[in-house]
Amino acid sequence: MERTEQIEMYLEGQLQGADLSTFEQEMKQDAALQNEVAEYKELIQGIRIAGQHEFVHLVHTWEKNLAAADVLAEKGITDTQVSPDDSSNVMGSAGPKIVEMTSVKKESRFKMLYMLAAAACVFVLIGVGVVQFVGGNTDAQLFNQNFTHLQATFVERDDSSSYLTEAVDLYEKKQYAAANPKFDAFLAKDPNNIAASLYAGISHLAVGETGKAIPLFQKVIADQNENYTESAQWYLALSYLKNGDKNSAKALLEEIRNTPGHEKREAAKHLLRRLK
């Protein structure tokens, strides 16, 4: 199996059992592979977002034109040219601006519906083929879609500890497998460093080490530091999702959703809709 195919299957949640364990173990030991997975994921998400925006805009435009055509047909106008000003009279002030709409006969309407259906089919095929993993709702797919790197903004690099400095440098390069032992060594000496605990948790989670990530996030949340608590809640929810513990993930996401001003409130709303 080629590396690209492996990465695609991993992001789609299709790697299972021994294959998944082997791949995640390779990620822990290979910083280049981690970067490749992250870059592939970002590329596909970019394609998905761009494609969705373009298609939605196209559908909305066609929907408005079809609605205007219905109104014109009801008024008995079958062969005319509608200017931008005329269209507002037909549809109201918020109506579509239809230019050079020379016919609203049935064949034109059918042609437009056919084009819409064809475009929908193309979009669906693209979603199934190139970006299949983005549209899925499995726990693994949802985790991969929602896990992102968090910049280590608040970490104060302790000159007396090369472990923390090296860990943060590797973390910011997304070389999580290399960063993890550095974070662990630092936290063994300073277990109450909340900032380091948060980013260590994210780093472990990035390579699938939820057993190490979860207690770190729980420690950060228990400390109630306003700089880190909300991020820790979000990544803890993702950790539960990664583990397949959907109930715990939902409970925490609902707490985030119900917290006014929470930095991840909208993201939690979106993820909860996908989990239903």
Helices and strands as residue ranges (DSSP letters): H 3-12, H 17-29, H 31-74, H 84-91, H 106-129, H 132-135, H 139-146, H 162-172, H 176-189, H 194-206, H 210-223, H 229-243, H 246-257, H 265-275
